[in-house]
């Protein structure tokens, strides 16, 4: 498994949990802790990382220190970095609309 896909999966899970908690807080109390505004950003960046995993490094290479983990971001093609950026911006726009900021 590529390291970028692992990060994408973790961000997707964290984003899903934060979105659920943030939306639940908004429904029950009418307010949201500002930290939960990043939930849709995590979700969409995680999804983007699943499809655009970045540099060529696997989790085994990272764990065994045969490659520097910075390879994941340093060697990522510009198209992957652009996809992450676009996903983050769309997630921010969604969070503003969902949480009524």
Biopython code that builds the backbone (N, CA, C, O; Angstrom):
import numpy as np
from Bio.PDB.StructureBuilder import StructureBuilder

atoms = [
    (1, "UNK", "N", (0.848, -1.175, 0.000)),
    (1, "UNK", "CA", (0.000, 0.000, 0.000)),
    (1, "UNK", "C", (0.893, 1.237, 0.000)),
    (1, "UNK", "O", (1.876, 1.313, 0.737)),
    (2, "UNK", "N", (0.536, 2.192, -0.830)),
    (2, "UNK", "CA", (1.306, 3.428, -0.869)),
    (2, "UNK", "C", (1.019, 4.262, 0.374)),
    (2, "UNK", "O", (-0.083, 4.231, 0.922)),
    (3, "UNK", "N", (2.024, 4.999, 0.801)),
    (3, "UNK", "CA", (1.909, 5.817, 2.005)),
    (3, "UNK", "C", (0.825, 6.876, 1.844)),
    (3, "UNK", "O", (0.096, 7.160, 2.794)),
    (4, "UNK", "N", (0.708, 7.463, 0.657)),
    (4, "UNK", "CA", (-0.313, 8.478, 0.410)),
    (4, "UNK", "C", (-1.721, 7.924, 0.543)),
    (4, "UNK", "O", (-2.621, 8.615, 1.022)),
    (5, "UNK", "N", (-1.917, 6.676, 0.121)),
    (5, "UNK", "CA", (-3.246, 6.056, 0.256)),
    (5, "UNK", "C", (-3.574, 5.807, 1.725)),
    (5, "UNK", "O", (-4.724, 5.959, 2.138)),
    (6, "UNK", "N", (-2.576, 5.428, 2.513)),
    (6, "UNK", "CA", (-2.798, 5.249, 3.945)),
    (6, "UNK", "C", (-3.197, 6.571, 4.590)),
    (6, "UNK", "O", (-4.152, 6.622, 5.366)),
    (7, "UNK", "N", (-2.467, 7.645, 4.271)),
    (7, "UNK", "CA", (-2.823, 8.966, 4.797)),
    (7, "UNK", "C", (-4.215, 9.370, 4.340)),
    (7, "UNK", "O", (-4.972, 9.966, 5.106)),
    (8, "UNK", "N", (-4.558, 9.052, 3.094)),
    (8, "UNK", "CA", (-5.881, 9.360, 2.572)),
    (8, "UNK", "C", (-6.969, 8.629, 3.318)),
    (8, "UNK", "O", (-8.000, 9.212, 3.650)),
    (9, "UNK", "N", (-6.747, 7.350, 3.587)),
    (9, "UNK", "CA", (-7.737, 6.571, 4.333)),
    (9, "UNK", "C", (-7.916, 7.121, 5.746)),
    (9, "UNK", "O", (-9.042, 7.256, 6.225)),
    (10, "UNK", "N", (-6.805, 7.437, 6.410)),
    (10, "UNK", "CA", (-6.889, 7.982, 7.769)),
    (10, "UNK", "C", (-7.588, 9.338, 7.790)),
    (10, "UNK", "O", (-8.382, 9.613, 8.690)),
    (11, "UNK", "N", (-7.297, 10.184, 6.806)),
    (11, "UNK", "CA", (-7.960, 11.492, 6.734)),
    (11, "UNK", "C", (-9.444, 11.335, 6.437)),
    (11, "UNK", "O", (-10.263, 12.094, 6.956)),
    (12, "UNK", "N", (-9.797, 10.362, 5.609)),
    (12, "UNK", "CA", (-11.197, 10.113, 5.289)),
    (12, "UNK", "C", (-11.968, 9.655, 6.523)),
    (12, "UNK", "O", (-13.080, 10.122, 6.772)),
    (13, "UNK", "N", (-11.388, 8.753, 7.284)),
    (13, "UNK", "CA", (-12.041, 8.274, 8.508)),
    (13, "UNK", "C", (-12.163, 9.407, 9.532)),
    (13, "UNK", "O", (-13.225, 9.605, 10.122)),
    (14, "UNK", "N", (-11.074, 10.146, 9.738)),
    (14, "UNK", "CA", (-11.113, 11.264, 10.696)),
    (14, "UNK", "C", (-12.121, 12.321, 10.257)),
    (14, "UNK", "O", (-12.864, 12.850, 11.084)),
    (15, "UNK", "N", (-12.152, 12.629, 8.969)),
    (15, "UNK", "CA", (-13.100, 13.607, 8.452)),
    (15, "UNK", "C", (-14.536, 13.162, 8.628)),
    (15, "UNK", "O", (-15.403, 13.968, 8.965)),
    (16, "UNK", "N", (-14.791, 11.897, 8.404)),
    (16, "UNK", "CA", (-16.143, 11.366, 8.610)),
    (16, "UNK", "C", (-16.584, 11.461, 10.061)),
    (16, "UNK", "O", (-17.719, 11.840, 10.349)),
    (17, "UNK", "N", (-15.698, 11.123, 10.956)),
    (17, "UNK", "CA", (-16.022, 11.196, 12.388)),
    (17, "UNK", "C", (-16.242, 12.644, 12.806)),
    (17, "UNK", "O", (-17.210, 12.947, 13.504)),
    (18, "UNK", "N", (-15.352, 13.542, 12.386)),
    (18, "UNK", "CA", (-15.497, 14.954, 12.757)),
    (18, "UNK", "C", (-16.748, 15.575, 12.145)),
    (18, "UNK", "O", (-17.395, 16.408, 12.779)),
    (19, "UNK", "N", (-17.095, 15.181, 10.924)),
    (19, "UNK", "CA", (-18.316, 15.697, 10.302)),
    (19, "UNK", "C", (-19.544, 15.245, 11.077)),
    (19, "UNK", "O", (-20.457, 16.033, 11.323)),
    (20, "UNK", "N", (-19.563, 13.987, 11.457)),
    (20, "UNK", "CA", (-20.694, 13.452, 12.221)),
    (20, "UNK", "C", (-20.834, 14.177, 13.566)),
    (20, "UNK", "O", (-21.937, 14.567, 13.947)),
    (21, "UNK", "N", (-19.733, 14.355, 14.273)),
    (21, "UNK", "CA", (-19.781, 15.027, 15.574)),
    (21, "UNK", "C", (-20.169, 16.495, 15.410)),
    (21, "UNK", "O", (-21.004, 17.005, 16.158)),
    (22, "UNK", "N", (-19.567, 17.173, 14.437)),
    (22, "UNK", "CA", (-19.859, 18.590, 14.216)),
    (22, "UNK", "C", (-21.296, 18.826, 13.816)),
    (22, "UNK", "O", (-21.939, 19.752, 14.310)),
    (23, "UNK", "N", (-21.808, 17.989, 12.917)),
    (23, "UNK", "CA", (-23.201, 18.160, 12.486)),
    (23, "UNK", "C", (-24.153, 17.843, 13.631)),
    (23, "UNK", "O", (-25.181, 18.501, 13.788)),
    (24, "UNK", "N", (-23.811, 16.832, 14.435)),
    (24, "UNK", "CA", (-24.630, 16.510, 15.606)),
    (24, "UNK", "C", (-24.643, 17.653, 16.604)),
    (24, "UNK", "O", (-25.687, 17.955, 17.184)),
    (25, "UNK", "N", (-23.501, 18.293, 16.813)),
    (25, "UNK", "CA", (-23.446, 19.443, 17.720)),
    (25, "UNK", "C", (-24.295, 20.593, 17.191)),
    (25, "UNK", "O", (-24.976, 21.275, 17.957)),
    (26, "UNK", "N", (-24.251, 20.801, 15.890)),
    (26, "UNK", "CA", (-25.018, 21.893, 15.301)),
    (26, "UNK", "C", (-26.518, 21.639, 15.453)),
    (26, "UNK", "O", (-27.279, 22.568, 15.724)),
    (27, "UNK", "N", (-26.941, 20.398, 15.282)),
    (27, "UNK", "CA", (-28.355, 20.064, 15.395)),
    (27, "UNK", "C", (-28.858, 20.169, 16.829)),
    (27, "UNK", "O", (-29.984, 20.614, 17.052)),
    (28, "UNK", "N", (-28.043, 19.767, 17.807)),
    (28, "UNK", "CA", (-28.515, 19.750, 19.193)),
    (28, "UNK", "C", (-28.324, 21.075, 19.910)),
    (28, "UNK", "O", (-29.223, 21.523, 20.622)),
    (29, "UNK", "N", (-27.174, 21.709, 19.736)),
    (29, "UNK", "CA", (-26.894, 22.935, 20.490)),
    (29, "UNK", "C", (-26.996, 24.194, 19.644)),
    (29, "UNK", "O", (-27.098, 25.296, 20.185)),
    (30, "UNK", "N", (-26.970, 24.047, 18.341)),
    (30, "UNK", "CA", (-27.034, 25.210, 17.467)),
    (30, "UNK", "C", (-25.691, 25.875, 17.239)),
    (30, "UNK", "O", (-25.612, 26.874, 16.525)),
    (31, "UNK", "N", (-24.635, 25.343, 17.830)),
    (31, "UNK", "CA", (-23.300, 25.905, 17.611)),
    (31, "UNK", "C", (-22.309, 24.773, 17.385)),
    (31, "UNK", "O", (-22.569, 23.619, 17.725)),
    (32, "UNK", "N", (-21.177, 25.125, 16.810)),
    (32, "UNK", "CA", (-20.154, 24.141, 16.492)),
    (32, "UNK", "C", (-18.814, 24.675, 16.955)),
    (32, "UNK", "O", (-18.512, 25.853, 16.761)),
    (33, "UNK", "N", (-18.008, 23.820, 17.566)),
    (33, "UNK", "CA", (-16.649, 24.177, 17.914)),
    (33, "UNK", "C", (-15.887, 24.381, 16.603)),
    (33, "UNK", "O", (-16.007, 23.574, 15.681)),
    (34, "UNK", "N", (-15.116, 25.443, 16.523)),
    (34, "UNK", "CA", (-14.457, 25.807, 15.260)),
    (34, "UNK", "C", (-13.568, 24.697, 14.702)),
    (34, "UNK", "O", (-13.334, 24.638, 13.495)),
    (35, "UNK", "N", (-13.077, 23.825, 15.564)),
    (35, "UNK", "CA", (-12.230, 22.723, 15.113)),
    (35, "UNK", "C", (-12.971, 21.830, 14.113)),
    (35, "UNK", "O", (-12.365, 21.303, 13.180)),
    (36, "UNK", "N", (-14.265, 21.664, 14.308)),
    (36, "UNK", "CA", (-15.031, 20.754, 13.461)),
    (36, "UNK", "C", (-15.316, 21.332, 12.073)),
    (36, "UNK", "O", (-15.848, 20.633, 11.211)),
    (37, "UNK", "N", (-14.969, 22.597, 11.852)),
    (37, "UNK", "CA", (-15.120, 23.169, 10.512)),
    (37, "UNK", "C", (-14.179, 22.498, 9.514)),
    (37, "UNK", "O", (-14.440, 22.510, 8.311)),
    (38, "UNK", "N", (-13.103, 21.921, 9.998)),
    (38, "UNK", "CA", (-12.136, 21.268, 9.119)),
    (38, "UNK", "C", (-12.567, 19.866, 8.712)),
    (38, "UNK", "O", (-11.886, 19.232, 7.906)),
    (39, "UNK", "N", (-13.667, 19.366, 9.239)),
    (39, "UNK", "CA", (-14.094, 17.997, 8.962)),
    (39, "UNK", "C", (-14.319, 17.718, 7.477)),
    (39, "UNK", "O", (-13.785, 16.728, 6.976)),
    (40, "UNK", "N", (-15.084, 18.542, 6.742)),
    (40, "UNK", "CA", (-15.227, 18.263, 5.309)),
    (40, "UNK", "C", (-13.915, 18.403, 4.545)),
    (40, "UNK", "O", (-13.721, 17.747, 3.522)),
    (41, "UNK", "N", (-13.023, 19.243, 5.031)),
    (41, "UNK", "CA", (-11.706, 19.379, 4.391)),
    (41, "UNK", "C", (-10.939, 18.066, 4.526)),
    (41, "UNK", "O", (-10.371, 17.575, 3.551)),
    (42, "UNK", "N", (-10.922, 17.494, 5.737)),
    (42, "UNK", "CA", (-10.265, 16.197, 5.949)),
    (42, "UNK", "C", (-10.880, 15.137, 5.039)),
    (42, "UNK", "O", (-10.159, 14.355, 4.419)),
    (43, "UNK", "N", (-12.193, 15.110, 4.958)),
    (43, "UNK", "CA", (-12.882, 14.089, 4.176)),
    (43, "UNK", "C", (-12.510, 14.180, 2.704)),
    (43, "UNK", "O", (-12.168, 13.171, 2.087)),
    (44, "UNK", "N", (-12.572, 15.367, 2.141)),
    (44, "UNK", "CA", (-12.290, 15.499, 0.711)),
    (44, "UNK", "C", (-10.809, 15.350, 0.386)),
    (44, "UNK", "O", (-10.464, 14.807, -0.664)),
    (45, "UNK", "N", (-9.935, 15.817, 1.259)),
    (45, "UNK", "CA", (-8.504, 15.605, 1.012)),
    (45, "UNK", "C", (-8.184, 14.113, 1.114)),
    (45, "UNK", "O", (-7.382, 13.593, 0.339)),
    (46, "UNK", "N", (-8.805, 13.433, 2.061)),
    (46, "UNK", "CA", (-8.616, 11.985, 2.174)),
    (46, "UNK", "C", (-9.058, 11.262, 0.919)),
    (46, "UNK", "O", (-8.379, 10.349, 0.449)),
    (47, "UNK", "N", (-10.191, 11.665, 0.377)),
    (47, "UNK", "CA", (-10.683, 11.070, -0.861)),
    (47, "UNK", "C", (-9.719, 11.358, -2.013)),
    (47, "UNK", "O", (-9.435, 10.478, -2.824)),
    (48, "UNK", "N", (-9.221, 12.587, -2.080)),
    (48, "UNK", "CA", (-8.268, 12.945, -3.138)),
    (48, "UNK", "C", (-6.980, 12.138, -3.011)),
    (48, "UNK", "O", (-6.399, 11.743, -4.022)),
    (49, "UNK", "N", (-6.531, 11.889, -1.790)),
    (49, "UNK", "CA", (-5.297, 11.131, -1.595)),
    (49, "UNK", "C", (-5.466, 9.663, -1.948)),
    (49, "UNK", "O", (-4.493, 8.997, -2.303)),
    (50, "UNK", "N", (-6.683, 9.150, -1.856)),
    (50, "UNK", "CA", (-6.903, 7.771, -2.284)),
    (50, "UNK", "C", (-6.715, 7.637, -3.793)),
    (50, "UNK", "O", (-6.178, 6.633, -4.262)),
    (51, "UNK", "N", (-7.148, 8.629, -4.549)),
    (51, "UNK", "CA", (-7.025, 8.582, -6.001)),
    (51, "UNK", "C", (-5.697, 9.148, -6.505)),
    (51, "UNK", "O", (-5.216, 8.745, -7.564)),
    (52, "UNK", "N", (-5.103, 10.079, -5.755)),
    (52, "UNK", "CA", (-3.827, 10.709, -6.113)),
    (52, "UNK", "C", (-2.867, 10.549, -4.931)),
    (52, "UNK", "O", (-2.743, 11.466, -4.119)),
    (53, "UNK", "N", (-2.179, 9.393, -4.817)),
    (53, "UNK", "CA", (-1.428, 9.072, -3.601)),
    (53, "UNK", "C", (-0.089, 9.780, -3.417)),
    (53, "UNK", "O", (0.526, 9.627, -2.361)),
    (54, "UNK", "N", (0.377, 10.526, -4.370)),
    (54, "UNK", "CA", (1.634, 11.252, -4.178)),
    (54, "UNK", "C", (2.842, 10.468, -4.653)),
    (54, "UNK", "O", (2.758, 9.681, -5.596)),
    (55, "UNK", "N", (3.979, 10.696, -3.980)),
    (55, "UNK", "CA", (5.249, 10.079, -4.370)),
    (55, "UNK", "C", (5.256, 8.575, -4.224)),
    (55, "UNK", "O", (4.381, 7.994, -3.583)),
    (56, "UNK", "N", (6.260, 7.949, -4.827)),
    (56, "UNK", "CA", (6.353, 6.492, -4.873)),
    (56, "UNK", "C", (7.062, 5.966, -3.631)),
    (56, "UNK", "O", (8.278, 5.776, -3.630)),
    (57, "UNK", "N", (6.294, 5.737, -2.582)),
    (57, "UNK", "CA", (6.822, 5.141, -1.357)),
    (57, "UNK", "C", (5.717, 4.287, -0.756)),
    (57, "UNK", "O", (4.554, 4.687, -0.716)),
    (58, "UNK", "N", (6.098, 3.108, -0.291)),
    (58, "UNK", "CA", (5.121, 2.225, 0.331)),
    (58, "UNK", "C", (5.230, 2.329, 1.851)),
    (58, "UNK", "O", (6.195, 2.881, 2.380)),
    (59, "UNK", "N", (4.237, 1.796, 2.535)),
    (59, "UNK", "CA", (4.267, 1.833, 3.995)),
    (59, "UNK", "C", (5.434, 1.012, 4.536)),
    (59, "UNK", "O", (6.017, 1.370, 5.559)),
    (60, "UNK", "N", (5.780, -0.080, 3.865)),
    (60, "UNK", "CA", (6.901, -0.910, 4.304)),
    (60, "UNK", "C", (8.216, -0.152, 4.177)),
    (60, "UNK", "O", (9.056, -0.211, 5.075)),
    (61, "UNK", "N", (8.399, 0.556, 3.071)),
    (61, "UNK", "CA", (9.623, 1.341, 2.886)),
    (61, "UNK", "C", (9.724, 2.444, 3.927)),
    (61, "UNK", "O", (10.818, 2.760, 4.396)),
    (62, "UNK", "N", (8.608, 3.019, 4.284)),
    (62, "UNK", "CA", (8.614, 4.067, 5.306)),
    (62, "UNK", "C", (8.937, 3.484, 6.680)),
    (62, "UNK", "O", (9.708, 4.060, 7.448)),
    (63, "UNK", "N", (8.336, 2.334, 6.975)),
    (63, "UNK", "CA", (8.554, 1.710, 8.281)),
    (63, "UNK", "C", (9.992, 1.237, 8.447)),
    (63, "UNK", "O", (10.578, 1.383, 9.520)),
    (64, "UNK", "N", (10.556, 0.675, 7.392)),
    (64, "UNK", "CA", (11.933, 0.156, 7.449)),
    (64, "UNK", "C", (12.976, 1.236, 7.208)),
    (64, "UNK", "O", (14.174, 0.955, 7.254)),
    (65, "UNK", "N", (12.547, 2.452, 6.956)),
    (65, "UNK", "CA", (13.430, 3.602, 6.727)),
    (65, "UNK", "C", (14.330, 3.419, 5.506)),
    (65, "UNK", "O", (15.428, 3.974, 5.461)),
    (66, "UNK", "N", (13.877, 2.644, 4.515)),
    (66, "UNK", "CA", (14.658, 2.514, 3.292)),
    (66, "UNK", "C", (14.475, 3.732, 2.397)),
    (66, "UNK", "O", (15.336, 4.029, 1.569)),
    (67, "UNK", "N", (13.361, 4.436, 2.557)),
    (67, "UNK", "CA", (13.125, 5.696, 1.859)),
    (67, "UNK", "C", (12.656, 6.722, 2.885)),
    (67, "UNK", "O", (11.993, 6.387, 3.866)),
    (68, "UNK", "N", (13.006, 7.946, 2.641)),
    (68, "UNK", "CA", (12.587, 9.032, 3.520)),
    (68, "UNK", "C", (11.086, 9.278, 3.315)),
    (68, "UNK", "O", (10.641, 9.377, 2.171)),
    (69, "UNK", "N", (10.297, 9.380, 4.389)),
    (69, "UNK", "CA", (8.857, 9.620, 4.235)),
    (69, "UNK", "C", (8.524, 10.921, 3.504)),
    (69, "UNK", "O", (7.412, 11.077, 3.002)),
    (70, "UNK", "N", (9.474, 11.851, 3.440)),
    (70, "UNK", "CA", (9.229, 13.097, 2.714)),
    (70, "UNK", "C", (9.053, 12.859, 1.216)),
    (70, "UNK", "O", (8.552, 13.726, 0.501)),
    (71, "UNK", "N", (9.463, 11.689, 0.746)),
    (71, "UNK", "CA", (9.305, 11.340, -0.666)),
    (71, "UNK", "C", (7.835, 11.423, -1.064)),
    (71, "UNK", "O", (7.506, 11.771, -2.199)),
    (72, "UNK", "N", (6.955, 11.098, -0.114)),
    (72, "UNK", "CA", (5.517, 11.112, -0.377)),
    (72, "UNK", "C", (5.068, 12.466, -0.914)),
    (72, "UNK", "O", (4.256, 12.519, -1.838)),
    (73, "UNK", "N", (5.570, 13.547, -0.362)),
    (73, "UNK", "CA", (5.144, 14.875, -0.807)),
    (73, "UNK", "C", (6.143, 15.508, -1.774)),
    (73, "UNK", "O", (5.747, 16.221, -2.696)),
    (74, "UNK", "N", (7.439, 15.251, -1.568)),
    (74, "UNK", "CA", (8.455, 15.891, -2.419)),
    (74, "UNK", "C", (8.425, 15.380, -3.856)),
    (74, "UNK", "O", (8.646, 16.152, -4.789)),
    (75, "UNK", "N", (8.158, 14.103, -4.043)),
    (75, "UNK", "CA", (8.150, 13.521, -5.379)),
    (75, "UNK", "C", (6.749, 13.391, -5.968)),
    (75, "UNK", "O", (6.573, 12.785, -7.025)),
    (76, "UNK", "N", (5.766, 13.949, -5.299)),
    (76, "UNK", "CA", (4.396, 13.892, -5.815)),
    (76, "UNK", "C", (4.288, 14.749, -7.074)),
    (76, "UNK", "O", (4.807, 15.865, -7.110)),
    (77, "UNK", "N", (3.624, 14.239, -8.096)),
    (77, "UNK", "CA", (3.435, 15.055, -9.301)),
    (77, "UNK", "C", (2.592, 16.298, -8.990)),
    (77, "UNK", "O", (1.801, 16.310, -8.047)),
    (78, "UNK", "N", (2.777, 17.313, -9.783)),
    (78, "UNK", "CA", (2.033, 18.555, -9.554)),
    (78, "UNK", "C", (0.531, 18.347, -9.686)),
    (78, "UNK", "O", (-0.255, 19.043, -9.043)),
    (79, "UNK", "N", (0.135, 17.396, -10.512)),
    (79, "UNK", "CA", (-1.299, 17.124, -10.659)),
    (79, "UNK", "C", (-1.885, 16.581, -9.357)),
    (79, "UNK", "O", (-3.029, 16.883, -9.017)),
    (80, "UNK", "N", (-1.107, 15.781, -8.627)),
    (80, "UNK", "CA", (-1.580, 15.254, -7.347)),
    (80, "UNK", "C", (-1.703, 16.382, -6.327)),
    (80, "UNK", "O", (-2.690, 16.467, -5.597)),
    (81, "UNK", "N", (-0.695, 17.240, -6.285)),
    (81, "UNK", "CA", (-0.739, 18.367, -5.347)),
    (81, "UNK", "C", (-1.901, 19.300, -5.678)),
    (81, "UNK", "O", (-2.548, 19.831, -4.775)),
    (82, "UNK", "N", (-2.164, 19.500, -6.957)),
    (82, "UNK", "CA", (-3.290, 20.349, -7.373)),
    (82, "UNK", "C", (-4.613, 19.711, -6.955)),
    (82, "UNK", "O", (-5.523, 20.411, -6.511)),
    (83, "UNK", "N", (-4.725, 18.391, -7.093)),
    (83, "UNK", "CA", (-5.954, 17.699, -6.684)),
    (83, "UNK", "C", (-6.167, 17.837, -5.185)),
    (83, "UNK", "O", (-7.300, 18.032, -4.744)),
    (84, "UNK", "N", (-5.106, 17.740, -4.392)),
    (84, "UNK", "CA", (-5.235, 17.905, -2.940)),
    (84, "UNK", "C", (-5.689, 19.311, -2.593)),
    (84, "UNK", "O", (-6.546, 19.500, -1.730)),
    (85, "UNK", "N", (-5.108, 20.305, -3.275)),
    (85, "UNK", "CA", (-5.466, 21.697, -3.026)),
    (85, "UNK", "C", (-6.931, 21.971, -3.396)),
    (85, "UNK", "O", (-7.661, 22.602, -2.632)),
    (86, "UNK", "N", (-7.345, 21.499, -4.553)),
    (86, "UNK", "CA", (-8.730, 21.704, -4.981)),
    (86, "UNK", "C", (-9.696, 21.023, -4.018)),
    (86, "UNK", "O", (-10.730, 21.594, -3.671)),
    (87, "UNK", "N", (-9.367, 19.806, -3.585)),
    (87, "UNK", "CA", (-10.224, 19.101, -2.630)),
    (87, "UNK", "C", (-10.318, 19.865, -1.311)),
    (87, "UNK", "O", (-11.395, 19.944, -0.721)),
    (88, "UNK", "N", (-9.214, 20.423, -0.846)),
    (88, "UNK", "CA", (-9.221, 21.192, 0.389)),
    (88, "UNK", "C", (-10.078, 22.448, 0.286)),
    (88, "UNK", "O", (-10.813, 22.779, 1.216)),
    (89, "UNK", "N", (-9.984, 23.144, -0.840)),
    (89, "UNK", "CA", (-10.776, 24.361, -1.037)),
    (89, "UNK", "C", (-12.266, 24.014, -1.116)),
    (89, "UNK", "O", (-13.094, 24.699, -0.515)),
    (90, "UNK", "N", (-12.608, 22.959, -1.850)),
    (90, "UNK", "CA", (-14.006, 22.548, -1.933)),
    (90, "UNK", "C", (-14.521, 22.132, -0.557)),
    (90, "UNK", "O", (-15.654, 22.453, -0.200)),
    (91, "UNK", "N", (-13.705, 21.425, 0.213)),
    (91, "UNK", "CA", (-14.093, 21.033, 1.571)),
    (91, "UNK", "C", (-14.329, 22.240, 2.464)),
    (91, "UNK", "O", (-15.254, 22.244, 3.277)),
    (92, "UNK", "N", (-13.496, 23.264, 2.317)),
    (92, "UNK", "CA", (-13.678, 24.485, 3.110)),
    (92, "UNK", "C", (-14.982, 25.180, 2.728)),
    (92, "UNK", "O", (-15.716, 25.643, 3.602)),
    (93, "UNK", "N", (-15.272, 25.256, 1.445)),
    (93, "UNK", "CA", (-16.522, 25.882, 1.002)),
    (93, "UNK", "C", (-17.727, 25.098, 1.523)),
    (93, "UNK", "O", (-18.713, 25.692, 1.960)),
    (94, "UNK", "N", (-17.651, 23.781, 1.478)),
    (94, "UNK", "CA", (-18.746, 22.951, 1.996)),
    (94, "UNK", "C", (-18.917, 23.175, 3.487)),
    (94, "UNK", "O", (-20.045, 23.281, 3.969)),
    (95, "UNK", "N", (-17.813, 23.248, 4.229)),
    (95, "UNK", "CA", (-17.918, 23.427, 5.688)),
    (95, "UNK", "C", (-18.551, 24.774, 6.029)),
    (95, "UNK", "O", (-19.307, 24.872, 6.995)),
    (96, "UNK", "N", (-18.258, 25.797, 5.261)),
    (96, "UNK", "CA", (-18.869, 27.099, 5.510)),
    (96, "UNK", "C", (-20.378, 27.035, 5.259)),
    (96, "UNK", "O", (-21.158, 27.621, 6.010)),
    (97, "UNK", "N", (-20.787, 26.327, 4.207)),
    (97, "UNK", "CA", (-22.212, 26.225, 3.883)),
    (97, "UNK", "C", (-22.965, 25.321, 4.841)),
    (97, "UNK", "O", (-24.083, 25.646, 5.241)),
    (98, "UNK", "N", (-22.374, 24.185, 5.222)),
    (98, "UNK", "CA", (-23.066, 23.251, 6.128)),
    (98, "UNK", "C", (-23.201, 23.833, 7.522)),
    (98, "UNK", "O", (-24.270, 23.763, 8.128)),
    (99, "UNK", "N", (-22.132, 24.402, 8.028)),
    (99, "UNK", "CA", (-22.132, 24.872, 9.409)),
    (99, "UNK", "C", (-22.561, 26.324, 9.560)),
    (99, "UNK", "O", (-22.439, 26.905, 10.638)),
    (100, "UNK", "N", (-23.062, 26.906, 8.479)),
    (100, "UNK", "CA", (-23.636, 28.267, 8.501)),
    (100, "UNK", "C", (-22.725, 29.306, 9.163)),
    (100, "UNK", "O", (-23.114, 29.974, 10.121)),
    (101, "UNK", "N", (-21.533, 29.422, 8.642)),
    (101, "UNK", "CA", (-20.594, 30.410, 9.187)),
    (101, "UNK", "C", (-20.782, 31.731, 8.479)),
    (101, "UNK", "O", (-20.088, 32.700, 8.786)),
]
sb = StructureBuilder()
sb.init_structure("model")
sb.init_model(0)
sb.init_chain("A")
sb.init_seg("    ")
for serial, (resi, resn, name, xyz) in enumerate(atoms, 1):
    if name == "N":
        sb.init_residue(resn, " ", resi, " ")
    sb.init_atom(name, np.array(xyz, "f"), 0.0, 1.0, " ", f" {name:<3s}", serial, name[0])
structure = sb.get_structure()
